[in-house]
Every structure is written in C-alpha cells, then in structure tokens.
C-alpha cells in the first residue's frame, strides 16, 4: 500500500497535494482498497464554496457508497473529467490519475490540522 510522504491526509482517508493555494484532493490507496472496485464517482460541487468537513461528492463501489469530505475549505475549481468515463482510475492510480477535485483554499492554516504520511500510516495500522 502506498502512502506518499509529500501528501497530507485526513482521518476520513482523503489525501491532499498542495500546489500554491490549490489543493488537489483524492482518496487514499487504503480507502480504495477498502471500497473495492469503484464503479461511479459523483461530484456535482464544481464552482461551490465548501467548508472543511463538508461533503463534496460520493464514490460508489460494488459493495457500498461513501461520502467524500473536504479536507480543507475553499472553492471547488475543477473536477477530474476522466472519472466520468473511467471511475476505476481511483483504484488503479489513486494519487495521480485518480485525483478527484481541485480546490482554491481559503485558510492555508487548515493544512496544519491534517495528518502527515507517518501519522496516517500509524492511524490505519492501529
């Protein structure tokens, strides 16, 4: 299982890659493994301002549907268009091709509340 050291993580199993004021967000390798085969990703929040912890969409797998939560607050500026036709990218490449949204962050300090790779690894191994 991959847990890239350059990302931040949430207790809800989302990851965040920071690029200036933009947060690129997806679900972790651990999460996609727990979900199983992802068959549909629904994100209809593009253009919306959402707060940290708000639901930004859902991911549907063969066995379950799970909500997706904002790790940081901000405006959803882009949804990964590839997921409409290839939701399985979440399983195949959760940290690159399977990213879900891009968010223009409001409070960069919210990043300080997220987990490091080491802390995330300890959490999922507990």
C-alpha positions as CSV (number, residue, x, y, z in Angstrom):
1,X,0.0,0.0,0.0
2,X,1.3,3.4,-1.0
3,X,1.4,6.4,1.4
4,X,3.3,9.2,-0.4
5,X,5.3,11.3,2.1
6,X,4.7,14.5,0.2
7,X,0.9,14.5,0.8
8,X,-1.3,15.4,3.8
9,X,-4.1,13.0,4.9
10,X,-7.4,13.1,6.8
11,X,-8.9,10.6,9.2
12,X,-11.6,10.1,6.5
13,X,-9.0,8.7,4.1
14,X,-8.7,11.7,1.7
15,X,-5.3,12.9,0.6
16,X,-4.2,16.5,-0.3
17,X,-1.4,17.6,-2.6
18,X,-0.7,21.3,-2.2
19,X,0.2,23.5,-5.2
20,X,0.4,27.1,-4.0
21,X,-3.2,28.0,-3.0
22,X,-4.6,25.0,-4.7
23,X,-5.4,21.7,-3.0
24,X,-5.6,18.6,-5.2
25,X,-7.7,16.0,-3.4
26,X,-8.5,12.3,-3.8
27,X,-8.9,9.2,-1.7
28,X,-6.0,7.1,-0.4
29,X,-4.8,3.8,-1.6
30,X,-6.0,2.3,1.7
31,X,-9.5,3.8,1.1
32,X,-9.8,2.5,-2.5
33,X,-8.7,-0.9,-1.2
34,X,-11.4,-1.0,1.5
35,X,-14.1,0.2,-1.0
36,X,-13.3,-2.4,-3.6
37,X,-14.0,-1.8,-7.3
38,X,-15.1,1.8,-7.8
39,X,-17.9,1.9,-10.4
40,X,-19.1,5.6,-10.2
41,X,-17.8,8.9,-8.8
42,X,-20.4,11.6,-8.4
43,X,-19.1,15.1,-7.8
44,X,-21.6,18.0,-8.5
45,X,-19.9,20.7,-6.4
46,X,-17.7,22.4,-9.0
47,X,-17.8,26.1,-8.5
48,X,-19.2,25.8,-5.0
49,X,-17.5,27.2,-1.8
50,X,-17.4,24.4,0.8
51,X,-16.1,24.3,4.3
52,X,-13.7,21.9,5.8
53,X,-15.6,18.6,6.6
54,X,-18.4,19.3,4.1
55,X,-19.4,16.6,1.7
56,X,-18.1,17.3,-1.8
57,X,-19.4,14.1,-3.5
58,X,-19.7,10.4,-3.3
59,X,-17.9,7.3,-4.6
60,X,-19.8,4.2,-5.4
61,X,-18.2,0.8,-5.3
62,X,-19.7,-2.6,-6.0
63,X,-20.5,-3.1,-2.2
64,X,-21.1,0.4,-0.9
65,X,-21.5,4.2,-1.4
66,X,-19.3,6.5,0.6
67,X,-19.3,10.3,1.1
68,X,-16.3,12.3,0.2
69,X,-15.3,15.0,2.7
70,X,-13.4,18.3,2.2
71,X,-10.0,18.2,4.0
72,X,-9.8,22.0,3.7
73,X,-12.3,24.7,2.9
74,X,-12.4,26.6,-0.4
75,X,-13.9,26.8,-3.8
76,X,-14.1,23.6,-5.9
77,X,-12.4,24.9,-9.1
78,X,-12.2,21.6,-11.1
79,X,-13.5,18.0,-11.1
80,X,-11.3,15.3,-12.7
81,X,-13.1,14.8,-16.0
82,X,-11.5,11.4,-16.6
83,X,-13.5,9.9,-13.7
84,X,-16.8,10.2,-15.6
85,X,-15.7,7.6,-18.1
86,X,-13.1,5.8,-16.0
87,X,-14.0,5.7,-12.3
88,X,-11.7,2.7,-12.0
89,X,-8.8,5.2,-12.1
90,X,-9.5,5.7,-8.3
91,X,-8.4,2.0,-7.9
92,X,-5.6,1.9,-10.4
93,X,-3.9,5.2,-9.6
94,X,-5.4,6.9,-6.6
95,X,-2.7,9.5,-6.2
96,X,-2.2,10.7,-9.7
97,X,-4.7,9.9,-12.5
98,X,-7.4,9.1,-9.9
99,X,-7.5,12.6,-8.3
100,X,-11.0,13.9,-7.7
101,X,-11.1,17.7,-7.2
102,X,-9.0,20.8,-7.1
103,X,-9.9,23.5,-4.5
104,X,-8.7,27.1,-4.2
105,X,-8.1,27.1,-0.4
106,X,-9.3,29.9,1.9
107,X,-7.4,29.1,5.0
108,X,-3.9,27.7,4.4
109,X,-3.6,27.1,8.1
110,X,-6.1,24.3,7.8
111,X,-3.4,22.2,6.3
112,X,-1.6,22.2,9.6
113,X,-4.6,20.1,11.0
114,X,-4.1,17.3,8.5
115,X,-2.0,14.1,9.1
116,X,1.5,13.5,7.9
117,X,2.2,10.3,6.0
118,X,3.7,8.8,9.1
119,X,0.7,9.8,11.3
120,X,-1.7,8.4,8.7
121,X,0.2,5.1,8.5
122,X,0.0,4.8,12.3
123,X,-3.7,5.5,12.2
124,X,-4.6,2.8,9.7
125,X,-2.3,0.3,11.4
126,X,-3.9,0.8,14.8
